[in-house]
Amino acid sequence: MSYSIVGIGGSVDPGSQSERALHAVLAAAAAKGATTSVFTGSALEFPAYHSNAPTPADARAYIEAVRTADAVVISSPGYHGTVSGLVKNALDYLEDLRTDSRPYLDGRTVGLVAVARGWQAAVNTLTTLRQVTHALRGWPTPFGLTVNSAVTRFDEHGVPDDPGVLSGIDIVAGQLFGPAGPPRAN
C-alpha cells in the first residue's frame, strides 16, 4: 500500500523559494517511498473562505487530496512575520473536513517549512504553522524547517546551496512517515 503525502503552499509567484523548498521535501519523501501530490500558487487561489458559501469546484480536488492523505507538508513564505494569506486561506478550506470520521488533519503527520528573508520572520512563521496544525488536530513533525532566504537559495531544481538546509529537508521528509519511519526495502 502506498503512503500518500500532500504538499500545500508556496506563494503566487511561480518558482518561489517556499515552493522550491516544498518540492524538495516532497522529492525527498518520494525517494523514501511516498507518492506525492502538490497544491501551490495558482492551484490554491481560491476565493476567500466563507463558511456559508458552497465549496468552489477548484477547491474540491485539493480538499479530497488532503482527506485521503497519510501525511501533509505545509510550506509558507513569511509575510510580515506570519503565514501568507494564500496558505492561510487554503488551510481555512480544510473546514470542509470537519464532519469526516478523521476531521481536519486528525491523525496525519504534518511537516512544516517556513521560508522568509530573515530568521525572525522564518521562526515566527514556523511557530504559526505549528499552532494552526495543532488547531487542525495534526501532528507536526518534531523537526520544523526554517530557511532564511537572505542567506540560502534554492536553484531551479530545488537544491539549496546550504548543506544544513539539505539535511533539514531529509529530516522532515523522513519524519513524515511517523515514528516508524519510511518503509524499509526488503
C-alpha positions as CSV (number, residue, x, y, z in Angstrom):
1,M,0.0,0.0,0.0
2,S,1.3,3.4,-0.9
3,Y,1.9,6.2,1.6
4,S,0.4,9.4,0.3
5,I,1.7,12.9,1.1
6,V,0.1,16.1,0.0
7,G,2.1,19.3,-0.2
8,I,0.4,22.7,0.4
9,G,1.9,26.1,0.0
10,G,4.3,28.3,-1.7
11,S,3.3,31.7,-3.0
12,V,1.5,33.0,-6.0
13,D,5.0,33.6,-7.6
14,P,5.9,30.6,-9.7
15,G,9.2,29.1,-8.5
16,S,9.2,30.9,-5.2
17,Q,11.7,29.9,-2.6
18,S,9.0,28.5,-0.4
19,E,7.6,26.5,-3.3
20,R,11.0,25.1,-4.2
21,A,11.5,24.1,-0.5
22,L,8.2,22.3,-0.6
23,H,9.1,20.4,-3.8
24,A,12.4,19.5,-2.2
25,V,10.8,17.9,0.8
26,L,8.3,16.1,-1.4
27,A,11.0,14.8,-3.6
28,A,12.9,13.5,-0.6
29,A,9.8,11.8,0.7
30,A,9.1,10.3,-2.8
31,A,12.7,8.9,-2.7
32,K,11.8,7.2,0.6
33,G,8.7,5.5,-1.0
34,A,5.8,8.0,-0.7
35,T,3.5,9.1,-3.5
36,T,3.1,12.8,-3.5
37,S,0.8,15.5,-4.9
38,V,1.2,19.2,-4.5
39,F,-1.0,22.3,-4.4
40,T,0.9,25.6,-4.8
41,G,0.4,29.0,-6.3
42,S,-2.4,29.4,-8.7
43,A,-3.8,25.9,-7.7
44,L,-4.6,27.5,-4.3
45,E,-6.0,30.8,-5.5
46,F,-9.5,30.0,-4.2
47,P,-12.0,32.8,-3.2
48,A,-11.7,33.9,0.4
49,Y,-13.1,31.1,2.6
50,H,-16.6,31.7,3.7
51,S,-18.3,29.1,5.9
52,N,-21.7,29.6,4.4
53,A,-20.7,29.5,0.8
54,P,-20.6,26.4,-1.4
55,T,-17.1,25.0,-1.9
56,P,-15.7,26.2,-5.3
57,A,-15.1,23.5,-7.8
58,D,-11.4,24.3,-8.0
59,A,-11.0,23.7,-4.2
60,R,-12.7,20.2,-4.3
61,A,-9.7,18.3,-5.6
62,Y,-7.4,19.9,-3.0
63,I,-9.8,19.0,-0.2
64,E,-10.2,15.4,-1.4
65,A,-6.4,15.0,-1.7
66,V,-5.9,16.2,1.9
67,R,-8.9,14.0,3.0
68,T,-7.2,10.8,1.7
69,A,-3.6,11.8,2.6
70,D,-1.5,9.9,5.1
71,A,0.7,13.0,5.7
72,V,0.8,16.7,4.7
73,V,3.6,19.2,4.2
74,I,2.8,22.9,4.6
75,S,5.3,25.4,3.3
76,S,4.7,29.1,3.7
77,P,6.7,32.2,2.9
78,G,6.9,34.5,5.9
79,Y,4.9,37.6,5.2
80,H,5.2,40.2,8.0
81,G,6.2,37.5,10.4
82,T,3.4,35.0,9.7
83,V,2.0,32.7,7.1
84,S,0.9,34.1,3.7
85,G,-2.8,34.8,3.0
86,L,-2.6,32.1,0.3
87,V,-1.6,29.4,2.7
88,K,-4.0,30.6,5.5
89,N,-6.9,30.6,3.1
90,A,-6.0,27.1,1.8
91,L,-5.9,25.9,5.4
92,D,-9.3,27.5,6.1
93,Y,-10.8,25.4,3.4
94,L,-10.0,22.3,5.4
95,E,-13.0,23.3,7.4
96,D,-14.8,21.1,4.8
97,L,-13.3,18.1,6.6
98,R,-14.8,18.9,10.0
99,T,-17.5,16.2,9.8
100,D,-15.3,13.5,8.5
101,S,-14.5,10.4,10.6
102,R,-11.0,11.8,10.6
103,P,-11.7,15.6,10.9
104,Y,-9.3,18.2,9.6
105,L,-5.7,16.9,9.8
106,D,-6.5,14.4,12.6
107,G,-4.0,11.5,12.7
108,R,-1.8,12.9,10.0
109,T,1.8,13.8,10.4
110,V,2.4,17.3,9.2
111,G,5.8,18.6,8.0
112,L,6.3,22.3,8.3
113,V,8.5,24.6,6.3
114,A,8.9,28.4,6.7
115,V,10.9,30.5,4.3
116,A,11.5,34.2,4.9
117,R,14.0,36.9,4.4
118,G,15.4,36.8,7.9
119,W,15.5,34.4,10.8
120,Q,12.9,36.2,13.0
121,A,10.2,36.0,10.3
122,A,11.0,32.4,9.4
123,V,10.8,31.3,13.1
124,N,7.6,33.3,13.7
125,T,6.1,31.7,10.6
126,L,7.1,28.2,11.7
127,T,5.5,28.9,15.1
128,T,2.3,30.0,13.5
129,L,2.3,26.9,11.3
130,R,2.7,24.7,14.4
131,Q,-0.2,26.4,16.2
132,V,-2.5,26.1,13.1
133,T,-1.5,22.4,12.7
134,H,-2.4,21.7,16.4
135,A,-5.7,23.6,15.9
136,L,-6.4,21.3,12.9
137,R,-5.6,18.2,15.1
138,G,-2.5,17.4,13.1
139,W,0.8,16.0,14.4
140,P,3.6,18.4,13.5
141,T,6.9,16.7,12.9
142,P,9.4,17.2,15.7
143,F,11.8,19.0,13.2
144,G,10.4,22.1,11.5
145,L,12.4,23.5,8.7
146,T,13.2,27.3,8.7
147,V,15.0,28.8,5.8
148,N,16.5,32.3,5.7
149,S,16.2,33.2,2.1
150,A,18.6,36.1,2.6
151,V,21.4,33.5,3.0
152,T,20.1,30.3,1.4
153,R,18.7,30.0,-2.1
154,F,17.2,27.0,-3.9
155,D,18.2,26.5,-7.5
156,E,15.7,25.8,-10.3
157,H,15.9,22.1,-9.4
158,G,15.0,22.7,-5.8
159,V,18.5,22.1,-4.4
160,P,19.6,24.5,-1.7
161,D,23.1,26.0,-1.6
162,D,23.2,25.3,2.2
163,P,24.1,21.7,3.3
164,G,22.3,22.3,6.6
165,V,19.1,23.1,4.8
166,L,19.6,20.0,2.6
167,S,20.0,17.9,5.7
168,G,16.9,19.5,7.2
169,I,14.8,18.6,4.1
170,D,15.8,15.0,4.6
171,I,14.9,15.0,8.3
172,V,11.4,16.5,7.6
173,A,10.9,14.0,4.7
174,G,11.8,11.1,7.0
175,Q,9.6,12.2,9.9
176,L,6.6,12.5,7.6
177,F,6.3,8.7,7.9
178,G,5.8,8.9,11.6
179,P,7.8,7.3,14.4
180,A,8.3,4.1,12.4
181,G,10.0,6.0,9.7
182,P,9.9,5.3,5.9
183,P,9.2,1.8,4.7
184,R,12.3,-0.4,4.5
185,A,13.4,-2.1,1.4
186,N,13.1,-5.9,1.6
